[in-house]
Amino acid sequence: MSWVVWLTGGLILAIIAIVIVLFFHYYNRIRILYNRIEEAWAQIDVQLKKRYDLIPNLVETVKGYAKHEKEIFEKVAEARKGMISGSREERNKSSNQLTNTLKSLFAVAENYPVLKASENFKLLQEQLEGIENKIAYARQYYNSSILNYNNIITTIPGRWFAGDRTKHAFLTVPEEERSPVKVKF
């Protein structure tokens, strides 16, 4: 009889130990994934700040050649201003607006052959292209981190240990940028 009690007690202790280990494992895993999301957003902020700092140089270079294109410069300044403050969603929206406005700025530059040939302009354009690629990668990494986090808090057994944590939203492309690009010759 005593071995049955001993065996039952050992089984209960083993189950309790397994539950405790699972709890700590999933609690730490969820916390790590949440921290990864925060780090991924910080990386996006770093790249947005680099772009924010580079844009005045680019604008001043283009301004010297295209003095009558005032509207584009105002749009760049407005979008740039919105990138530095506000919520994540507002900064992301301003970043998307800035991307569209920079396309206009480069289109203006196409009309000025001397500007296109300028080493300063080429260097700034290359730096900006590199930053845009890094921003795209950082956004991709952010969304991957969101996916991992959302998966662990919505699947079993992670869901049992997630508590009141809610899913994070992915960064998405604005509707106007989803349509195919129209190329005219």
mmCIF file of the C-alpha atoms, coordinates in Angstrom:
data_MODEL
# 
_entry.id   MODEL 
# 
loop_
_atom_site.group_PDB 
_atom_site.id 
_atom_site.type_symbol 
_atom_site.label_atom_id 
_atom_site.label_alt_id 
_atom_site.label_comp_id 
_atom_site.label_asym_id 
_atom_site.label_entity_id 
_atom_site.label_seq_id 
_atom_site.pdbx_PDB_ins_code 
_atom_site.Cartn_x 
_atom_site.Cartn_y 
_atom_site.Cartn_z 
_atom_site.occupancy 
_atom_site.B_iso_or_equiv 
_atom_site.pdbx_formal_charge 
_atom_site.auth_seq_id 
_atom_site.auth_comp_id 
_atom_site.auth_asym_id 
_atom_site.auth_atom_id 
_atom_site.pdbx_PDB_model_num 
ATOM 1   C CA . MET A 1 1   ? 0.000  0.000  0.000   1.00 0.00 ? 1   MET A CA 1 
ATOM 2   C CA . SER A 1 2   ? 2.773  2.455  0.856   1.00 0.00 ? 2   SER A CA 1 
ATOM 3   C CA . TRP A 1 3   ? 4.396  2.093  -2.549  1.00 0.00 ? 3   TRP A CA 1 
ATOM 4   C CA . VAL A 1 4   ? 1.052  3.116  -4.180  1.00 0.00 ? 4   VAL A CA 1 
ATOM 5   C CA . VAL A 1 5   ? 0.937  6.266  -2.047  1.00 0.00 ? 5   VAL A CA 1 
ATOM 6   C CA . TRP A 1 6   ? 4.603  6.936  -2.797  1.00 0.00 ? 6   TRP A CA 1 
ATOM 7   C CA . LEU A 1 7   ? 4.047  6.405  -6.542  1.00 0.00 ? 7   LEU A CA 1 
ATOM 8   C CA . THR A 1 8   ? 0.922  8.615  -6.577  1.00 0.00 ? 8   THR A CA 1 
ATOM 9   C CA . GLY A 1 9   ? 2.734  11.342 -4.633  1.00 0.00 ? 9   GLY A CA 1 
ATOM 10  C CA . GLY A 1 10  ? 5.691  11.157 -7.015  1.00 0.00 ? 10  GLY A CA 1 
ATOM 11  C CA . LEU A 1 11  ? 3.397  11.372 -10.017 1.00 0.00 ? 11  LEU A CA 1 
ATOM 12  C CA . ILE A 1 12  ? 1.630  14.429 -8.598  1.00 0.00 ? 12  ILE A CA 1 
ATOM 13  C CA . LEU A 1 13  ? 4.983  16.105 -7.865  1.00 0.00 ? 13  LEU A CA 1 
ATOM 14  C CA . ALA A 1 14  ? 6.182  15.317 -11.396 1.00 0.00 ? 14  ALA A CA 1 
ATOM 15  C CA . ILE A 1 15  ? 3.063  16.861 -12.922 1.00 0.00 ? 15  ILE A CA 1 
ATOM 16  C CA . ILE A 1 16  ? 3.424  19.975 -10.744 1.00 0.00 ? 16  ILE A CA 1 
ATOM 17  C CA . ALA A 1 17  ? 7.096  20.253 -11.728 1.00 0.00 ? 17  ALA A CA 1 
ATOM 18  C CA . ILE A 1 18  ? 6.218  19.930 -15.421 1.00 0.00 ? 18  ILE A CA 1 
ATOM 19  C CA . VAL A 1 19  ? 3.555  22.646 -15.127 1.00 0.00 ? 19  VAL A CA 1 
ATOM 20  C CA . ILE A 1 20  ? 5.993  24.960 -13.320 1.00 0.00 ? 20  ILE A CA 1 
ATOM 21  C CA . VAL A 1 21  ? 8.704  24.375 -15.924 1.00 0.00 ? 21  VAL A CA 1 
ATOM 22  C CA . LEU A 1 22  ? 6.197  24.973 -18.748 1.00 0.00 ? 22  LEU A CA 1 
ATOM 23  C CA . PHE A 1 23  ? 4.972  28.149 -17.077 1.00 0.00 ? 23  PHE A CA 1 
ATOM 24  C CA . PHE A 1 24  ? 8.473  29.600 -16.769 1.00 0.00 ? 24  PHE A CA 1 
ATOM 25  C CA . HIS A 1 25  ? 9.397  28.480 -20.268 1.00 0.00 ? 25  HIS A CA 1 
ATOM 26  C CA . TYR A 1 26  ? 6.360  30.094 -21.900 1.00 0.00 ? 26  TYR A CA 1 
ATOM 27  C CA . TYR A 1 27  ? 6.441  33.180 -19.687 1.00 0.00 ? 27  TYR A CA 1 
ATOM 28  C CA . ASN A 1 28  ? 10.068 33.811 -20.617 1.00 0.00 ? 28  ASN A CA 1 
ATOM 29  C CA . ARG A 1 29  ? 9.470  32.970 -24.286 1.00 0.00 ? 29  ARG A CA 1 
ATOM 30  C CA . ILE A 1 30  ? 6.570  35.419 -24.504 1.00 0.00 ? 30  ILE A CA 1 
ATOM 31  C CA . ARG A 1 31  ? 8.624  38.105 -22.747 1.00 0.00 ? 31  ARG A CA 1 
ATOM 32  C CA . ILE A 1 32  ? 11.587 37.530 -25.096 1.00 0.00 ? 32  ILE A CA 1 
ATOM 33  C CA . LEU A 1 33  ? 9.344  37.767 -28.164 1.00 0.00 ? 33  LEU A CA 1 
ATOM 34  C CA . TYR A 1 34  ? 7.735  40.952 -26.842 1.00 0.00 ? 34  TYR A CA 1 
ATOM 35  C CA . ASN A 1 35  ? 11.196 42.451 -26.270 1.00 0.00 ? 35  ASN A CA 1 
ATOM 36  C CA . ARG A 1 36  ? 12.166 41.425 -29.797 1.00 0.00 ? 36  ARG A CA 1 
ATOM 37  C CA . ILE A 1 37  ? 9.192  43.418 -31.127 1.00 0.00 ? 37  ILE A CA 1 
ATOM 38  C CA . GLU A 1 38  ? 10.350 46.475 -29.185 1.00 0.00 ? 38  GLU A CA 1 
ATOM 39  C CA . GLU A 1 39  ? 13.897 46.036 -30.489 1.00 0.00 ? 39  GLU A CA 1 
ATOM 40  C CA . ALA A 1 40  ? 12.621 45.632 -34.048 1.00 0.00 ? 40  ALA A CA 1 
ATOM 41  C CA . TRP A 1 41  ? 10.641 48.870 -33.780 1.00 0.00 ? 41  TRP A CA 1 
ATOM 42  C CA . ALA A 1 42  ? 13.713 50.608 -32.356 1.00 0.00 ? 42  ALA A CA 1 
ATOM 43  C CA . GLN A 1 43  ? 15.658 49.484 -35.442 1.00 0.00 ? 43  GLN A CA 1 
ATOM 44  C CA . ILE A 1 44  ? 12.997 51.026 -37.664 1.00 0.00 ? 44  ILE A CA 1 
ATOM 45  C CA . ASP A 1 45  ? 13.306 54.239 -35.641 1.00 0.00 ? 45  ASP A CA 1 
ATOM 46  C CA . VAL A 1 46  ? 17.088 54.235 -36.107 1.00 0.00 ? 46  VAL A CA 1 
ATOM 47  C CA . GLN A 1 47  ? 16.725 53.996 -39.890 1.00 0.00 ? 47  GLN A CA 1 
ATOM 48  C CA . LEU A 1 48  ? 13.960 56.618 -39.962 1.00 0.00 ? 48  LEU A CA 1 
ATOM 49  C CA . LYS A 1 49  ? 16.216 58.947 -37.958 1.00 0.00 ? 49  LYS A CA 1 
ATOM 50  C CA . LYS A 1 50  ? 19.071 58.395 -40.420 1.00 0.00 ? 50  LYS A CA 1 
ATOM 51  C CA . ARG A 1 51  ? 16.730 59.244 -43.263 1.00 0.00 ? 51  ARG A CA 1 
ATOM 52  C CA . TYR A 1 52  ? 15.388 62.221 -41.304 1.00 0.00 ? 52  TYR A CA 1 
ATOM 53  C CA . ASP A 1 53  ? 18.940 63.556 -40.891 1.00 0.00 ? 53  ASP A CA 1 
ATOM 54  C CA . LEU A 1 54  ? 19.905 62.926 -44.536 1.00 0.00 ? 54  LEU A CA 1 
ATOM 55  C CA . ILE A 1 55  ? 16.895 64.572 -46.160 1.00 0.00 ? 55  ILE A CA 1 
ATOM 56  C CA . PRO A 1 56  ? 17.830 68.228 -45.470 1.00 0.00 ? 56  PRO A CA 1 
ATOM 57  C CA . ASN A 1 57  ? 21.134 67.692 -47.303 1.00 0.00 ? 57  ASN A CA 1 
ATOM 58  C CA . LEU A 1 58  ? 19.341 66.112 -50.231 1.00 0.00 ? 58  LEU A CA 1 
ATOM 59  C CA . VAL A 1 59  ? 16.729 68.880 -50.347 1.00 0.00 ? 59  VAL A CA 1 
ATOM 60  C CA . GLU A 1 60  ? 19.336 71.629 -50.211 1.00 0.00 ? 60  GLU A CA 1 
ATOM 61  C CA . THR A 1 61  ? 21.299 70.014 -53.029 1.00 0.00 ? 61  THR A CA 1 
ATOM 62  C CA . VAL A 1 62  ? 18.210 69.770 -55.225 1.00 0.00 ? 62  VAL A CA 1 
ATOM 63  C CA . LYS A 1 63  ? 17.007 73.254 -54.212 1.00 0.00 ? 63  LYS A CA 1 
ATOM 64  C CA . GLY A 1 64  ? 20.107 74.773 -55.694 1.00 0.00 ? 64  GLY A CA 1 
ATOM 65  C CA . TYR A 1 65  ? 19.113 73.451 -59.104 1.00 0.00 ? 65  TYR A CA 1 
ATOM 66  C CA . ALA A 1 66  ? 15.332 73.519 -58.921 1.00 0.00 ? 66  ALA A CA 1 
ATOM 67  C CA . LYS A 1 67  ? 14.366 76.753 -57.224 1.00 0.00 ? 67  LYS A CA 1 
ATOM 68  C CA . HIS A 1 68  ? 10.859 76.867 -58.666 1.00 0.00 ? 68  HIS A CA 1 
ATOM 69  C CA . GLU A 1 69  ? 9.800  73.434 -57.330 1.00 0.00 ? 69  GLU A CA 1 
ATOM 70  C CA . LYS A 1 70  ? 8.735  74.884 -53.970 1.00 0.00 ? 70  LYS A CA 1 
ATOM 71  C CA . GLU A 1 71  ? 5.669  72.656 -53.449 1.00 0.00 ? 71  GLU A CA 1 
ATOM 72  C CA . ILE A 1 72  ? 7.720  69.451 -53.404 1.00 0.00 ? 72  ILE A CA 1 
ATOM 73  C CA . PHE A 1 73  ? 10.149 70.885 -50.855 1.00 0.00 ? 73  PHE A CA 1 
ATOM 74  C CA . GLU A 1 74  ? 7.248  71.894 -48.619 1.00 0.00 ? 74  GLU A CA 1 
ATOM 75  C CA . LYS A 1 75  ? 5.777  68.389 -48.820 1.00 0.00 ? 75  LYS A CA 1 
ATOM 76  C CA . VAL A 1 76  ? 9.148  66.851 -47.949 1.00 0.00 ? 76  VAL A CA 1 
ATOM 77  C CA . ALA A 1 77  ? 9.504  69.171 -44.948 1.00 0.00 ? 77  ALA A CA 1 
ATOM 78  C CA . GLU A 1 78  ? 5.956  68.425 -43.769 1.00 0.00 ? 78  GLU A CA 1 
ATOM 79  C CA . ALA A 1 79  ? 6.361  64.658 -44.059 1.00 0.00 ? 79  ALA A CA 1 
ATOM 80  C CA . ARG A 1 80  ? 9.783  64.814 -42.433 1.00 0.00 ? 80  ARG A CA 1 
ATOM 81  C CA . LYS A 1 81  ? 8.365  66.712 -39.471 1.00 0.00 ? 81  LYS A CA 1 
ATOM 82  C CA . GLY A 1 82  ? 5.724  64.015 -38.891 1.00 0.00 ? 82  GLY A CA 1 
ATOM 83  C CA . MET A 1 83  ? 8.295  61.222 -38.815 1.00 0.00 ? 83  MET A CA 1 
ATOM 84  C CA . ILE A 1 84  ? 9.903  62.217 -35.554 1.00 0.00 ? 84  ILE A CA 1 
ATOM 85  C CA . SER A 1 85  ? 6.949  62.445 -33.161 1.00 0.00 ? 85  SER A CA 1 
ATOM 86  C CA . GLY A 1 86  ? 3.658  60.718 -32.552 1.00 0.00 ? 86  GLY A CA 1 
ATOM 87  C CA . SER A 1 87  ? 2.588  57.107 -32.232 1.00 0.00 ? 87  SER A CA 1 
ATOM 88  C CA . ARG A 1 88  ? 4.118  54.237 -34.184 1.00 0.00 ? 88  ARG A CA 1 
ATOM 89  C CA . GLU A 1 89  ? 1.210  54.339 -36.615 1.00 0.00 ? 89  GLU A CA 1 
ATOM 90  C CA . GLU A 1 90  ? 1.558  58.114 -37.161 1.00 0.00 ? 90  GLU A CA 1 
ATOM 91  C CA . ARG A 1 91  ? 5.321  57.869 -37.691 1.00 0.00 ? 91  ARG A CA 1 
ATOM 92  C CA . ASN A 1 92  ? 4.835  54.977 -40.105 1.00 0.00 ? 92  ASN A CA 1 
ATOM 93  C CA . LYS A 1 93  ? 2.191  56.954 -42.023 1.00 0.00 ? 93  LYS A CA 1 
ATOM 94  C CA . SER A 1 94  ? 4.528  59.980 -42.219 1.00 0.00 ? 94  SER A CA 1 
ATOM 95  C CA . SER A 1 95  ? 7.325  57.692 -43.372 1.00 0.00 ? 95  SER A CA 1 
ATOM 96  C CA . ASN A 1 96  ? 5.128  56.354 -46.175 1.00 0.00 ? 96  ASN A CA 1 
ATOM 97  C CA . GLN A 1 97  ? 4.172  59.917 -47.170 1.00 0.00 ? 97  GLN A CA 1 
ATOM 98  C CA . LEU A 1 98  ? 7.823  60.868 -47.189 1.00 0.00 ? 98  LEU A CA 1 
ATOM 99  C CA . THR A 1 99  ? 8.674  57.919 -49.415 1.00 0.00 ? 99  THR A CA 1 
ATOM 100 C CA . ASN A 1 100 ? 6.071  59.065 -51.945 1.00 0.00 ? 100 ASN A CA 1 
ATOM 101 C CA . THR A 1 101 ? 7.262  62.666 -51.758 1.00 0.00 ? 101 THR A CA 1 
ATOM 102 C CA . LEU A 1 102 ? 10.886 61.621 -52.260 1.00 0.00 ? 102 LEU A CA 1 
ATOM 103 C CA . LYS A 1 103 ? 9.830  59.869 -55.456 1.00 0.00 ? 103 LYS A CA 1 
ATOM 104 C CA . SER A 1 104 ? 8.552  63.250 -56.652 1.00 0.00 ? 104 SER A CA 1 
ATOM 105 C CA . LEU A 1 105 ? 11.799 64.873 -55.601 1.00 0.00 ? 105 LEU A CA 1 
ATOM 106 C CA . PHE A 1 106 ? 13.819 62.381 -57.628 1.00 0.00 ? 106 PHE A CA 1 
ATOM 107 C CA . ALA A 1 107 ? 11.475 62.906 -60.566 1.00 0.00 ? 107 ALA A CA 1 
ATOM 108 C CA . VAL A 1 108 ? 12.259 66.638 -60.363 1.00 0.00 ? 108 VAL A CA 1 
ATOM 109 C CA . ALA A 1 109 ? 15.951 65.803 -60.285 1.00 0.00 ? 109 ALA A CA 1 
ATOM 110 C CA . GLU A 1 110 ? 15.536 63.874 -63.540 1.00 0.00 ? 110 GLU A CA 1 
ATOM 111 C CA . ASN A 1 111 ? 14.707 67.187 -65.246 1.00 0.00 ? 111 ASN A CA 1 
ATOM 112 C CA . TYR A 1 112 ? 18.054 68.680 -64.260 1.00 0.00 ? 112 TYR A CA 1 
ATOM 113 C CA . PRO A 1 113 ? 20.903 66.835 -66.019 1.00 0.00 ? 113 PRO A CA 1 
ATOM 114 C CA . VAL A 1 114 ? 23.564 68.870 -64.230 1.00 0.00 ? 114 VAL A CA 1 
ATOM 115 C CA . LEU A 1 115 ? 22.038 67.882 -60.892 1.00 0.00 ? 115 LEU A CA 1 
ATOM 116 C CA . LYS A 1 116 ? 21.922 64.201 -61.884 1.00 0.00 ? 116 LYS A CA 1 
ATOM 117 C CA . ALA A 1 117 ? 25.623 64.407 -62.716 1.00 0.00 ? 117 ALA A CA 1 
ATOM 118 C CA . SER A 1 118 ? 26.494 66.095 -59.399 1.00 0.00 ? 118 SER A CA 1 
ATOM 119 C CA . GLU A 1 119 ? 28.616 63.852 -57.195 1.00 0.00 ? 119 GLU A CA 1 
ATOM 120 C CA . ASN A 1 120 ? 26.934 65.225 -54.051 1.00 0.00 ? 120 ASN A CA 1 
ATOM 121 C CA . PHE A 1 121 ? 23.500 64.390 -55.412 1.00 0.00 ? 121 PHE A CA 1 
ATOM 122 C CA . LYS A 1 122 ? 24.580 60.915 -56.486 1.00 0.00 ? 122 LYS A CA 1 
ATOM 123 C CA . LEU A 1 123 ? 26.113 60.229 -53.076 1.00 0.00 ? 123 LEU A CA 1 
ATOM 124 C CA . LEU A 1 124 ? 23.021 61.477 -51.239 1.00 0.00 ? 124 LEU A CA 1 
ATOM 125 C CA . GLN A 1 125 ? 20.762 59.444 -53.514 1.00 0.00 ? 125 GLN A CA 1 
ATOM 126 C CA . GLU A 1 126 ? 22.828 56.296 -52.906 1.00 0.00 ? 126 GLU A CA 1 
ATOM 127 C CA . GLN A 1 127 ? 22.785 56.868 -49.143 1.00 0.00 ? 127 GLN A CA 1 
ATOM 128 C CA . LEU A 1 128 ? 19.057 57.411 -49.198 1.00 0.00 ? 128 LEU A CA 1 
ATOM 129 C CA . GLU A 1 129 ? 18.540 54.260 -51.267 1.00 0.00 ? 129 GLU A CA 1 
ATOM 130 C CA . GLY A 1 130 ? 20.622 52.305 -48.761 1.00 0.00 ? 130 GLY A CA 1 
ATOM 131 C CA . ILE A 1 131 ? 18.590 53.678 -45.870 1.00 0.00 ? 131 ILE A CA 1 
ATOM 132 C CA . GLU A 1 132 ? 15.331 52.867 -47.674 1.00 0.00 ? 132 GLU A CA 1 
ATOM 133 C CA . ASN A 1 133 ? 16.536 49.268 -48.091 1.00 0.00 ? 133 ASN A CA 1 
ATOM 134 C CA . LYS A 1 134 ? 17.430 49.101 -44.393 1.00 0.00 ? 134 LYS A CA 1 
ATOM 135 C CA . ILE A 1 135 ? 14.016 50.511 -43.460 1.00 0.00 ? 135 ILE A CA 1 
ATOM 136 C CA . ALA A 1 136 ? 12.342 47.864 -45.616 1.00 0.00 ? 136 ALA A CA 1 
ATOM 137 C CA . TYR A 1 137 ? 14.415 45.136 -43.959 1.00 0.00 ? 137 TYR A CA 1 
ATOM 138 C CA . ALA A 1 138 ? 13.704 46.527 -40.475 1.00 0.00 ? 138 ALA A CA 1 
ATOM 139 C CA . ARG A 1 139 ? 9.973  46.559 -41.234 1.00 0.00 ? 139 ARG A CA 1 
ATOM 140 C CA . GLN A 1 140 ? 10.203 42.970 -42.455 1.00 0.00 ? 140 GLN A CA 1 
ATOM 141 C CA . TYR A 1 141 ? 12.029 41.963 -39.259 1.00 0.00 ? 141 TYR A CA 1 
ATOM 142 C CA . TYR A 1 142 ? 9.406  43.799 -37.180 1.00 0.00 ? 142 TYR A CA 1 
ATOM 143 C CA . ASN A 1 143 ? 6.591  41.917 -38.900 1.00 0.00 ? 143 ASN A CA 1 
ATOM 144 C CA . SER A 1 144 ? 8.445  38.607 -38.414 1.00 0.00 ? 144 SER A CA 1 
ATOM 145 C CA . SER A 1 145 ? 8.793  39.401 -34.717 1.00 0.00 ? 145 SER A CA 1 
ATOM 146 C CA . ILE A 1 146 ? 5.080  40.224 -34.542 1.00 0.00 ? 146 ILE A CA 1 
ATOM 147 C CA . LEU A 1 147 ? 4.271  36.903 -36.225 1.00 0.00 ? 147 LEU A CA 1 
ATOM 148 C CA . ASN A 1 148 ? 6.360  34.920 -33.722 1.00 0.00 ? 148 ASN A CA 1 
ATOM 149 C CA . TYR A 1 149 ? 4.799  36.746 -30.777 1.00 0.00 ? 149 TYR A CA 1 
ATOM 150 C CA . ASN A 1 150 ? 1.241  36.430 -32.076 1.00 0.00 ? 150 ASN A CA 1 
ATOM 151 C CA . ASN A 1 151 ? 1.790  32.732 -32.791 1.00 0.00 ? 151 ASN A CA 1 
ATOM 152 C CA . ILE A 1 152 ? 2.998  31.947 -29.288 1.00 0.00 ? 152 ILE A CA 1 
ATOM 153 C CA . ILE A 1 153 ? 0.203  33.811 -27.503 1.00 0.00 ? 153 ILE A CA 1 
ATOM 154 C CA . THR A 1 154 ? -2.561 32.369 -29.689 1.00 0.00 ? 154 THR A CA 1 
ATOM 155 C CA . THR A 1 155 ? -1.550 28.711 -29.892 1.00 0.00 ? 155 THR A CA 1 
ATOM 156 C CA . ILE A 1 156 ? -1.752 26.066 -27.213 1.00 0.00 ? 156 ILE A CA 1 
ATOM 157 C CA . PRO A 1 157 ? 0.001  25.744 -24.769 1.00 0.00 ? 157 PRO A CA 1 
ATOM 158 C CA . GLY A 1 158 ? 1.339  29.314 -25.062 1.00 0.00 ? 158 GLY A CA 1 
ATOM 159 C CA . ARG A 1 159 ? -2.181 30.676 -24.951 1.00 0.00 ? 159 ARG A CA 1 
ATOM 160 C CA . TRP A 1 160 ? -2.644 29.147 -21.502 1.00 0.00 ? 160 TRP A CA 1 
ATOM 161 C CA . PHE A 1 161 ? 0.345  31.108 -20.209 1.00 0.00 ? 161 PHE A CA 1 
ATOM 162 C CA . ALA A 1 162 ? -0.172 34.365 -22.137 1.00 0.00 ? 162 ALA A CA 1 
ATOM 163 C CA . GLY A 1 163 ? -2.602 35.846 -19.653 1.00 0.00 ? 163 GLY A CA 1 
ATOM 164 C CA . ASP A 1 164 ? -4.281 38.995 -20.956 1.00 0.00 ? 164 ASP A CA 1 
ATOM 165 C CA . ARG A 1 165 ? -1.697 39.691 -23.642 1.00 0.00 ? 165 ARG A CA 1 
ATOM 166 C CA . THR A 1 166 ? -3.180 40.703 -26.984 1.00 0.00 ? 166 THR A CA 1 
ATOM 167 C CA . LYS A 1 167 ? -1.963 40.327 -30.520 1.00 0.00 ? 167 LYS A CA 1 
ATOM 168 C CA . HIS A 1 168 ? 0.147  43.072 -32.082 1.00 0.00 ? 168 HIS A CA 1 
ATOM 169 C CA . ALA A 1 169 ? -0.761 44.588 -35.437 1.00 0.00 ? 169 ALA A CA 1 
ATOM 170 C CA . PHE A 1 170 ? 1.528  44.148 -38.430 1.00 0.00 ? 170 PHE A CA 1 
ATOM 171 C CA . LEU A 1 171 ? 2.939  47.087 -40.366 1.00 0.00 ? 171 LEU A CA 1 
ATOM 172 C CA . THR A 1 172 ? 1.024  47.234 -43.611 1.00 0.00 ? 172 THR A CA 1 
ATOM 173 C CA . VAL A 1 173 ? 1.403  48.966 -46.935 1.00 0.00 ? 173 VAL A CA 1 
ATOM 174 C CA . PRO A 1 174 ? -1.108 51.772 -47.531 1.00 0.00 ? 174 PRO A CA 1 
ATOM 175 C CA . GLU A 1 175 ? -3.781 50.930 -50.097 1.00 0.00 ? 175 GLU A CA 1 
ATOM 176 C CA . GLU A 1 176 ? -2.550 53.534 -52.610 1.00 0.00 ? 176 GLU A CA 1 
ATOM 177 C CA . GLU A 1 177 ? 0.876  51.858 -52.715 1.00 0.00 ? 177 GLU A CA 1 
ATOM 178 C CA . ARG A 1 178 ? -0.563 48.409 -53.512 1.00 0.00 ? 178 ARG A CA 1 
ATOM 179 C CA . SER A 1 179 ? -1.639 49.224 -57.034 1.00 0.00 ? 179 SER A CA 1 
ATOM 180 C CA . PRO A 1 180 ? 0.742  48.383 -59.878 1.00 0.00 ? 180 PRO A CA 1 
ATOM 181 C CA . VAL A 1 181 ? 3.170  51.073 -60.944 1.00 0.00 ? 181 VAL A CA 1 
ATOM 182 C CA . LYS A 1 182 ? 2.289  52.654 -64.266 1.00 0.00 ? 182 LYS A CA 1 
ATOM 183 C CA . VAL A 1 183 ? 5.271  53.239 -66.476 1.00 0.00 ? 183 VAL A CA 1 
ATOM 184 C CA . LYS A 1 184 ? 4.924  55.662 -69.371 1.00 0.00 ? 184 LYS A CA 1 
ATOM 185 C CA . PHE A 1 185 ? 7.465  56.221 -72.092 1.00 0.00 ? 185 PHE A CA 1 
# 
